[in-house]
Amino acid sequence: MNQKSVQESSGGRTLVNALGIPFILLMIYLGGWAFWAFVTVVSILAMREFYSLGHKRDVRPNFILGCTATFMITLHFYFGPGHPIKIFRPGEILLLMVPLIILAELLRGRNNAMSNIATTLGGILYIPFLMGSMIGLREIDPIAPEMGLKLTFCLFAGVWACDSAAFVVGMKWGKQKLMERVSPKKTVAGGVGGLVAAFFFFIIIMQTGFLNSQYTMASVNFIDFLIFTVIIGIIGQAGDFAESLIKRDMGVKDTSSFLAGHGGILDRFDSLIIASPVMYLYVKYLIY
């Protein structure tokens, strides 16, 4: 990559960060339908990228049914099991979508039917099922909605801190490769730097009492903060490697060029996709 290309990439990255981060923080703050719409749109865009990767192997997933499943899944997380409006549960959504996808493939008459069906279902399980948990986390406590706001902020900001530290430390001190067969540029130093950044991020959160609330019985202790560190610093980075594994299998560097200097939507949300459901389940069943 020549110097001009590097400068253009850096400029695009800066612009996306300057516009994207405040917008995401605004959506988290607003919550409700605004955050639901944000996660739903991001899920659909990410699924489109995921399905487009299959085109390199002449695989044609069913994008329309993928979008249909996305709406149903994200609505489930928004309303929740205790809401008076009843929405299909995840298992019921799969019970509906699996036969629909198979029957639709029968009518489409395309080649590679088995791969088309598998990739359609794989995209649904990988993207909206996991990303929908962000909505569940934001709506975790209807009595004290600020807890969902704070926890979702910690999820996003923690992943950003981890990713940024991993990038900077890896560039400056990284020599030994962490998993070269999957992602040749990622180093042990970068991985450790990301984990340490996540640890100090949650130390600051703990010391400031950011997650304290007088309106809820839920309490977050030191052990919880250590678990959050592992979720962000280890599981989140594993999500990055998982997406790199898919891209390497498809022979591409980025899932798309949708975000200048960053690649695609999947490239930016890969860590969050894996960290979010783990954090959501931990908070839901072990804190609340």
N, C-alpha and C positions, 0 to 999 in steps of 0.2 A: 504494500500500500504506500503510495507516494505521499509527500508532505501535504499537498493540497487536499488529498482525500482524507488524511488524518484530521486536518483542520476542519473540514466540512463535517466529518463524523462527530468531532468534539463539539462543534457549534450546534449541531442538531441535537446531541445528547443534552447540552445545557438548556436549550430551548424547551425540549420535552420535559425536563425536570422542573424548569421554572413555571411552566403552565400546568403540568400534570399533577405534581405533588399538592399544590394548594387546592386544586379541583377535587382530588381524592379526599383530602382532609375535610373539605366542605361537605362532600357526600357522607362521610362518616359522621360528621357533626349533625347533619340534617336527619339522618336515619330514615325510618319509615319507608314510604314509597320511593323516595329519592334514592336511598341506598339500595333498595331492591332493584330499581331500574338500572342503576349503575352496575351492579353485580350481574344482572341478567344480560345486559348488552355486552359487557366484557366477556362473559361466558360464551355468548353466541359468536363473537369475533374470534375468541380463542379456539372454539370448536371448528370454525371455518378454516383456520390455519391448520389445525390438526388433520382435518379431512383432506385439505389440499395436499398435505404431505403424501397421502396415499395415492394421489394421481401419478406420482413418479413410478409407481408399480402397477399402473393401470387399475387401481382400486377406486371405485366410485361410491363412497358412503352416501346414505340418504340424509342430506342436510336438512330437509324440511321436517322429517320426523325427529331429527336431533334437536332442532329448535323447539318443536312441540314439547319434547321431554324436558328441555331446559326450562321453559315457562312453568311446567307443572312442578318441577323439583324446587325451583326458587320460590314459588308460591307456597309450597309446603313449609319451607324454612321460615318464610315470613309470617305465616299465620300460626304455625306451631300446633302441637297436638291438643293444647287446652283451649284454643280459640273457638268461639262459637261457629265461625265459618269453617266447615269441614273440607279439607283438601286431601287428595290421595296421599297415602304414606309411601315412602320410597319403594318398599317391596311391592305395593300395589301398582305403582307406576311402571315398574319392570314387568309385572304380570300383564299389563296392558301393552307396553311398548314392544316386548319381544315378539309376540305373534304379529303385531302390526308391521314390524320391520321385515319379518320373514315373508308375510303375504305381499307387502309392497315390492320386495325383491322379486317375487314370483311374477308380478305384473310388469316390472321394469324391463325384464328381458336383457339385462346386461351381462357381460362376461364377469368372471371371478365372483360369482354370487356369494360363496362362503366368506371370502375376504371382505366383500362389501358389507355383509351382515355383521361380521366380527368387528370391523372398524367402526361401523355406526354405533354399536353397543359399547365398544371400548371408549369412544369419544364421550358418550353420555356418562359412563362411569368415572372417567378420568377428570372431566372438566366440570359440568354443572353439579354432579353429585358431591364433588369435593369443594368446589368454589361456593356452592350454596350454603355451606357451613359458616361462611363469613356473615351471611344474613342471620343465621341462627345465633351466632355470637353477639351480633349487634342487638338482637331482640331477646337476649338471654333472660332479662329480668324486667317484666312489665311494671313491677312495683317501684323499682329503682332503675329507670331507663338509662341514667347516667353511667351505671356500671357497664352496660353493654357498649356505650360510647367509649368509655375509658379502656375496656379490654380490647375492643377493635382497634383503637388507636395504638395500643401497645403491640398488637399483632403486626400492623403495617409498619410502624416506626421501628420496631425491633428488627424486622426483616430488612428494612432499608439500612439500618445501622450495621447489621451483620454483612450484608452484601457489599456495602461501601468499604468497610474495613477489610474484608477479604480481598477486594480488588486492589486497594492501595497497598496493603501489606504484601500481597502476592507479587505485585509489580516491582516493589522495592527490594524485598528480601527473599522472594520465592525462588528456590532452586530445585528442591526435590519434588517430583511430581506426586500428586495425591492419587490420581486414578487415570493414568495417561491414556489407557485404551478407550476411555469414555470421553474425557475432556482434557486434551493435551496441555492446555494453558493453566489449569488449576493446580495449585501447589499446596504442600503441607502447611507452609507458613501462612498462606492465605486462609486456609481452613481454620487454623488455630486463631488467626487474627479475627476472623468473623465470630468464632465462639467467644473469644475474650470480649469483643465489642458487645455481644448480646448479654454477657454476664454483667458488664458495667452498666449497660443500659437499664437492666432490671434492678441493679443495686440503686441507681438514681431514682427509679420509680418507687422502690421500697422506702428509701430514706425520705422522700418527699411526701409519702403517704398518699400518693396519687390515686391508688385503688381503694382507699377507705371511703365508706359511705355510711351515713347514719340511717339510711332508709332501707337497709337490707340486713338480713341475718348472716349473709355470706361474709366470710373473712378470708383474706389472703395472707399467708404467713411466709416465712423465709423458705421453707421447703417448696412451697408453690412457686416462688420466684426462681428457685433452682430448676424446677421442672420446666418452667417457661423458657429458661435459658437453653435447656436441652432441646426443647421443641423448636425454638428459633435457630439456635446455633448449630445443631446437628441434623435434626430432621428436616429443617428448612433447606439447609445446604444439600441434603440428600435429594430433595425435590429438584434442585438445580441439576444435579448429576443425572437424575431420572430423565429429565427432558433432553439433556445432552445425549443420553443413550439413544433416544428416539431419533434425534436429528442425525446422529452419526450413522444409524442404520439406514436412514434415508439419503445420506450423503449431502447434507446441507449444513451451512453455518448458522443461519437464522431461519426461524419459521416463516418470516415474511419481512418486508421492509416498511411495515405500517408505521412504526415509531422511528423517526430519523435518529440514527446513532445508537439505537437500542435494539433494533431488530423487530421482532413481532410482539404481539400481546402475550403469547405464551412465554417468550423469552423474558419478559418483565414480571410475569406472575408465577413463574415455575416454582419458586420457593414457597410462595403463599399458598399455592394449590395444595401442597403436601402438609405444610405447617398448620393451616387453618382448621382442617377437620380434627386433627389431634388436639389442638388447643381447645376447640369447641367441646369435644367429648370430655376432656379433662375438667374443664370448668363446669360443664353441665352435671357430671356425675360425681366428681370428687370435691368440688367447692360448694356447689349449690345443693 
